[in-house]
Amino acid sequence: MTFAFEDLVRKGTGVLAASGIANPRRDANLLLRLAADLSPEQALTGPRAIDQNAAQTFERYVTRRGRGEPVSRIRGRREFWSLDFEITPATLDPRADSEVLVAAVIQVLAGRGLTAPRILDLGTGSGCLLISLLAEFPQAVGVGVDVSPTAAAIALRNAATNGVDRRADFVVSNWHAAIGAQFDVVISNPPYIPTSAIQSLDPDVRVFDPHLALDGGRDGLSCYRAIAGTLPNLLSEGGFTAVEIGMGQADAVAAIFGGAGLTETKIWPDLAGIPRCLTVEKG
Ligand SMILES: C[S@@+](CC[C@H](N)C(=O)[O-])C[C@H]1O[C@@H](n2cnc3c(N)ncnc32)[C@H](O)[C@@H]1O
C-alpha cells in the first residue's frame, strides 16, 4: 500500500495546525521528507508515492512535533556554521546566535595573525563551537570539556563527521578541573538562564534542551563566576577568551571577568543587535 506525498503533507499540516505549530505546512513537509528519506529535490520532483513504513514513521514524527518537539530534535541533527552536527537529549540544540562567538574568535585571531591556535571550549555540548573553529583553522588544535559524558561522546562523533577529530580531544570534567595546559583561546557558551526563569521558557527549550545546559544559577551568572578565576592560568601570554552572554548580562559578566584580572576587548552583537558575545584578554 502506498500514499500520495501531497495527501500526507495535507493531513500532517492539519494535525500540526490544530496543535498550534507556527509553520505547519513547512514542518509537515520537512518531516515527511525525513520519514521517507527524500532529498529536497526528490520531494519536489521525484516519485510521490510513500510506502506504509514511511507513512507510519511520518505519523509518529507529526505526533512528536505536535507536542512541541523541534524538527531538529526529531531529526537528531542541526546545521551550525554550515556544518552538520548530531544532537541528542544530552546536548543543547545549537543556536544560530552562537555563530557570533565563532565569527568573533575568527576576527580576533586574524587581527593577531594567529593561524594555529590552541583552543579550549568549556561546556562543549555538541562541540559545535570548537569544531567550527577547527574547521576554519586547519592547523588549530582544541580540547572540548563537558561535565556530561554523553555530550562529550557526541562531540567526538561530531568532530569525526566534520573531519577534525585528529585535532580535537574531548574531556569529561567540571569546567577546567581536569585541564592542566594553557591555550591561546578559551571559549565558552555556559548555561546562563537564571534558575527561576527556566519555567517560563518556551517548551521547545524548557522541555527538550537539557537542564544542565540552561541553568545558570540564581542570577544566571554562576558559571561565569566558576570559570573566571581560572582563566588567567588557562590563557597563554597574549591569549583571549570569548564567552556567549545572555540578554542584559554584558556589564555583569565583564565585571566578573574584570575582577579576575581580565580586560574587556569588545562586545559582539547578534543579528538582532543584542550583545551576544564578550571577548576579554589578560590585562
Ligand atoms: C549552553 S550549553 C552550550 C553547548 C555548546 N557549546 C553550544 O554552544 O551549543 C552549556 C554546556 O555546558 C555544560 N556544562 C554545564 N555545567 C558544566 C560544568 N560544571 N562543567 C563542564 N560543562 C558543564 C552542559 O552540559 C552544556 O553542554
The ligand as an ORCA input file, in Angstrom:
! r2SCAN-3c Opt
* xyz 0 1
  C      24.634     26.315     26.855
  S      25.334     24.697     26.629
  C      26.478     25.048     25.297
  C      26.777     23.869     24.431
  C      27.574     24.207     23.157
  N      28.866     24.778     23.496
  C      26.796     25.181     22.284
  O      27.182     26.356     22.218
  O      25.788     24.760     21.672
  C      26.350     24.562     28.051
  C      27.130     23.264     28.194
  O      27.847     23.320     29.426
  C      27.860     22.041     30.016
  N      28.094     22.186     31.449
  C      27.227     22.544     32.426
  N      27.823     22.548     33.620
  C      29.119     22.197     33.410
  C      30.247     22.022     34.258
  N      30.163     22.204     35.579
  N      31.425     21.653     33.703
  C      31.514     21.449     32.348
  N      30.474     21.603     31.491
  C      29.294     21.963     32.011
  C      26.485     21.477     29.677
  O      26.463     20.065     29.765
  C      26.285     22.010     28.260
  O      26.756     21.084     27.303
*
